[in-house]
């Protein structure tokens, strides 16, 4: 039902009312973004599933109890809803969304009532929640009766930050990645538009911060760049409120490897670090939210007996190389040697 065309909204309002008299709408239960959640809420109301509608609220419920809430819709045949763009605002451990909404309540006596206003929704950081996980939910709603048509009753925005797409950071990262890597990453489609990245929220506090200071929140985004016979390369972006979005470059040791008789098939004679480089990609990488670490494991050939692997830990707002292992021998055995370790305890 999401649209910005006034004529289409009015047609929808009339069409939905007629349709609701014959059969309930298709089941919708989607908490992936604020607009879909509010649409799911009204879908539950239109289907008479008031327990489900009640569940979309958090601790502050829209009535004394479920029965009283349901009785508030006794004279309602159906509801048409149109949502706008959500404003996004971060807080300690949570993201709040301010969503403009317009609705038309189609009454059982044939009359209609138009309302406009704002929904506030909350998503507690999914990365730090545990067994009592709580998904995105409605915190509160403020709707006012409108004398105008539905198309003119939605607020332009609801405060709580600049009105923007619900995931503006992700879209910005996708544009940056597609623009900068279109000729380098084979995983970017021919039309130049990369698929959505994997996204991770990272709560963090600087080591010099006081314990009562609120946590900050960073966003890590991972794009698939290349897929080869035995390696998969990823490009990462990091967003922080104070710095915005940037592509990550990863500190990586530059190695001096000497083989007996200068033959790579012979045993390794010596292995050492002679400097560091910055790499734009990590091979066969993964992010662990519990330890806030990125790991990579690059195979030098398919059997995996020669390889290099690294660990970068997130601290004080950035990723630092703390461990690096190398298996430089092409001997058919998997026997890496640690060349750098600032991570393992004594």
N, C-alpha and C positions, 0 to 999 in steps of 0.2 A: 504493500500500500504506500510505500515511500515515493513521493513525487513532489515536484515544485510547480507543476502546471495547474493553474486554478481550475481550468475547465475539466481536467482529468480528475482532480480531487472531487469536484461536484458530481461527476459521473460515478465515481467510486462510491460516494456517499449514498446515492440513490440505488446503485447496483447492489451494494452490500446489504442494504436494508431489505430489498426484495429477495435476495438469495437466502438471507438468514431465516426467512419465514418457511423455507422448504427443507433445509438441512443445515447442520452445523458446519462451520468452516473446517478445512483440513487442520489437523493438529499441528501446532507450532510451539516448540519449546527450545529456545535458542538464547543462550547467555553470552554469545561471542562478542557482542558490542552493545552499548547502551540502547541504541535504536531497536535492535532485534529483541532485547529483553523486554522493553516496553510494549512492542508489538506482540510478544508472547503473552504478556500480562493480559492484554485486551483479547487475545485469542482465547485464553482460558475463560474470561468472562463471557464471551460470545458462545462458548460451548457449554456454559453452565458449570464449569469446573472451578468452583470458588475456592476449594482447598488449594488447588495449584496456583490460582491467582494470589491467594494469601501468602503462599510460600515465596513469592518473588520479593517480598519485603524482608527487611532485616529485623532487628529487635523492636523497632518502632513500627508497630502494625497499624493499619488504617481503620481501626475499630477496637472496641472492647474485647470482642471475641469473633470467631469465624461466623457464627450464626447472625450476629448483628451486621457484620460486613456483607454477608450474602443478602440480607433483607434490604439493603440499600439499593439493590438492583431488581427489586420485585416488579417495578413498572417499566423496566428496560427490556426492549426486544433485542437490540444489538448495539454495538458501538463501532464507529469507524474512527481510525486513528491515523494521523500523519505526523511523522517526526522530522525534526530538523537536524542540523549538525551539532554535535556535542562539543561543549567547551570542556577542556581538560585541565585539571589542577592537581598537582602532587602534594601530598602531606606525608608525615612520618609513617612509613609502612603501608600507605594506601594511596590509591588514585581515585579522585572524585570527578564525576562527569555531570555537567549541567546540560540538560537536554530540552530544547524547545519542543512543545507538543501542541497539537490542535486535535480536538475530538468532536464528533457529533454523536450524541446519544439519541438513538431512535426508540421512542417510547411505544409501548403497546397500544396506546390510544391513537397512534398515527402521527403524533406531533414529534418535532425534533428540537433538541437543545444543543447549542454550540458552546464549547469551552476552549480556552487557550491558557497556556501556562508553562510551567517548568517542572521537570522531574530531576531530582538529584540522586545519582547512583554511586555506589562505592564498590571498589574492588580492592580487598586486602591483598598484599603482595603474595602471589601464589608460590613464590620460591621459598618462603619461610614458613608457610602454613604446614601443619602436620595432619594428624588423624581427624581432627575436628575441622577439616577444610570447609571454608565458606565461600561459595562462588560470588560473582558480581550480584548485587541486590539493590533494590530500591530503598533509599534512605528516607525520602519524603517526596511529596508531590504538592504543588500549589497550582490549582486551576481556578479560573474565574469565568463566569458566564459572559458570553459575548453576544452583542446585538448584530454583529457583522457576519458575513459568510465565513465558512470554515477556512477558505483559502487566505483570508485576511486576519485570522484570529491567532495565528502562531507568532510568538515573540521572535524578533530577529536574532536574539541570543539571550542567554540566561545568566550572564556574568560567569564567575568561576573560571576566569581565564578567557583567552581569545577563542571565539567559536572557530572550530577547525574539525577536520575529519577525526574520527575517534582514534586513529593511529597515524598521526601526522609524522612522527619520527620514523616509523617503518616506511612510509611512502617516500620520505626524503632520502632515506638510505637506499631504497630501490632505485630512485632516479640517479643518485650519485654512482652507484655500482654499475648500472646499465650504461651510463654515459662514459665513465672512465675505463671500463673493462670490456666494452662491446667487441673490440678487436683482439682481446687477449684471452677471454674465458669462453671456452667452447660450450659451456652450459647455458649461456645467454641465447635465447631463441633468435631466429632470423629477424623477427620484428623489433629486436632490440630491447624488449621489455622483460626484465628478469622476473622469475617467480618470487613470491614472498619469502623472506628469509626466516630461519628459526630465530626466535627471540627469547632473551633471558633477562629478567630483572635482577639487579644485584644491589641489595642494601649494604651500605658500608659507612664507616665512620673513620675519620683520620685519626692516626695514633695519638696526636696531640690534643684531640677534642676531649672535653669533659664528658663524664659518663652520662650526665643528664641532658646533654645536647642531643637533638633529634638526629636520627640516621638520615643520610643522604641516599639517593637512589640513582644507580646507573643503569643503562640499558645496553646489552650486548646483542648484536645481530650477526648471524652467520649465513653467508651466501655460498652455494655450491658454485665453483668456478670451472673445474675440469674433472673429468672422470677418465682414468686410463686403465690399463690392463690390471694393475695392482695398487695404484695410488689414486686417492680422491683429494683434490685440492679445495680448500675453503678460504674465502676472504672475509675478514671480520671488520665490523664497525662498532664504535663505542660512542654512546651519547651520555653526556652529563649536563645538568641544567646550567652550570656556570660556563661551560665550554662549548656546548652544542655537539654536533656530530662530526666524527672524524674516522678515517680508516686507520686501523691498527697496523703497525709495523712491529715485527717480533725480533728481539735480539737473539741471534743464533751464532754459536761458535764457528769460526773459520778454522778448519782442521789441517794439520800437516801430518799426512799418513805416509809412512815409509814401509815398503814391502821388501822382503829378502829378494835379492837379485832383480829389484825393480819390476817384479812380476806380481800382478794383483792376485794371481791364483796361489801365490806362495804365502807363508805365514807373515803376520804383521811384525815388523821389526821395531817400529816406534809409532806412537800416536800422541799428538799434543795439540793444544790450542795456540794459535798464533795471532788471534784477533777475533773481532766480532763483526758481523754484518747485520743488516735489518732485512727481514723477509716479509713480503706482502702476503704470502700464502702459508698455510699450515697443511701438512699432508695427513690424511686419515685422522683428523682431529676430533676432539669432543670436549664439551664443557661440563664440569661437575659442579652443580649448584651448592652441594653440601660443603665442599672444600674450597669453592671459588677458584678452581684451577682449570686451565686449558692444557690439554695434552695432545701431542702429535706422535705419530709413529710412521716414519717414511721408510718404505722398502726400497733398497737399491737394486734389487732384482726380484723376480716373481716368487722364488722359493722362500724369500724372507730371511735367508741366512746372513745377509749383509744389510744393515739398516742404521737408522739414527732416530732417537726419540727424545722429546723434550717436555718439560713441565714449566708452565708460566702461571704464577699465582697472582690473584688480584688483591692488592693492598694499597692503601692510601690513594685509591682512585685510579690505579693503572695496573697493567700486567707486567710482572717482572720475571725474567728467566731465573729459575732456582735449581733446575736439575737437567742434565743432558747425558744421555748414554749413547754409545756408538758400538756397533758390531761391524768392524771394518774388514773382517776376513771372509773370503768367499770359499768357505770350507764345508758347506753343507750343514753346519752346526749353528744353532741360535745361542750365542754366548756374548751378549753385550758387555762392554766395559764402561764404567762410570768415568766421565771426564770432567764433570762439574756437579757439585752437590751442595747447595745452601739450604736444602729443604729437610733432609733426614736428620732427626734428632740424634743426640749422642747415645 
